[in-house]
């Protein structure tokens, strides 16, 4: 008898390494953010002021800025030219707030320069949303009905999520590289301590995308093994 894949032991065995890696990285991210949230940047600027200063220097006069709820929910939306900062970072004057804001401004600069990988990632979003949702359904139906072609089609559709995770990493690494350059060239990093804090925050953030890639690949590997196992049993 077949059980829904996410509730069996083999799924847990596949996903346990990804869960552990994600947990370790999340602990590191939280500890890094907590530490550098207690260290004030020498410029005395909060995240919103950092964003405004960088936007003025970059000529992004139409950039919209808003505060949002949550912690580390900061993001840039290229469709609306909108920078959303969590209220803690928008109002905080810490090194962490400055680093996170600069990273999102790195995305704004990518958008300004029509950075190809950002455009590709943005174009992938609707395809990924449809593919991952439809993939689950096709895999489940294919396994229940023992229809291999449908199940494999679901695996292919579901793989869009893994491809998206992989495509996201270079975009995020490039945004962090730009963040460091923006802070340094505009004189917002003035001490070695600030530089160390910014690097630690940005490096920790990059690790979350590594964890996302690993999780997506392990899920894809699991479903591939399920469908492959069904085909072997039918022979």
C-alpha positions, 0 to 999 in steps of 0.5 A, a space after each residue: 500500500 502506498 502512503 503519501 510520500 512526506 509521511 513515510 520513514 524513507 522521506 525522513 531519512 532523505 531529509 534528515 541531513 537537510 533538516 540538520 544542516 538547515 538547523 545548524 545554519 539557522 542557529 549560526 544566522 540567528 547568533 550572528 544577527 543577534 551579536 551584531 545587532 548589539 553593535 552600533 555602526 559608527 555613522 549612527 544611521 538606521 537602516 532606512 537612512 542607510 538605504 536613502 543615502 545609498 539610493 541618493 548616491 546611486 541615483 535611485 530617486 524613485 526607489 520606494 521604501 517601507 517598513 514591514 513586520 517580522 525579523 529578517 523579512 527584508 527584501 527588494 521587489 524589482 517589479 515595484 522598485 520597492 525596498 522592504 525593511 523589517 522594522 528592526 532594521 529600518 529603525 535600528 542603527 546596528 552593524 547588522 541593520 546596515 549590512 542587511 540594508 546594504 544587501 537589499 540595496 545590492 539587489 536594487 543596484 542589480 535592478 538598476 543595471 539590468 543584471 541578467 541573473 536577476 532578470 532570469 530569476 524573476 522570470 522563473 518565479 511564476 514557472 517555479 510556483 506552478 511547477 512545484 505545486 503541479 509536480 506534487 500532484 502529478 507525482 502523487 497521482 502517478 504513484 497511486 495509479 502506477 502510471 510512470 510517465 505521469 510520475 516522471 513528468 511530476 519529477 521534472 516539474 518539481 525540479 523547477 524548485 531545485 533549479 530556482 534555488 541554484 539560480 538564486 545563489 549567485 544572485 545573492 552572492 553578487 548582492 552581498 559583494 555589491 553591499 560590501 562595495 557600497 558601504 566601503 565606497 560611501 564611507 559607511 564602514 570605518 573600522 575593522 570591527 564594522 567590516 568584520 560584522 558586515 562580512 559575518 552577517 552577509 556570509 551567514 545569509 549566504 549559507 541560508 541559500 546553500 541550505 535551501 539548495 541542499 534541501 531542494 536537491 534532497 527532496 528531488 532525489 527522494 521523489 526520483 528514487 520513489 518513481 524509479 522504485 515504482 518502475 523497477 517493481 513493475 518490471 
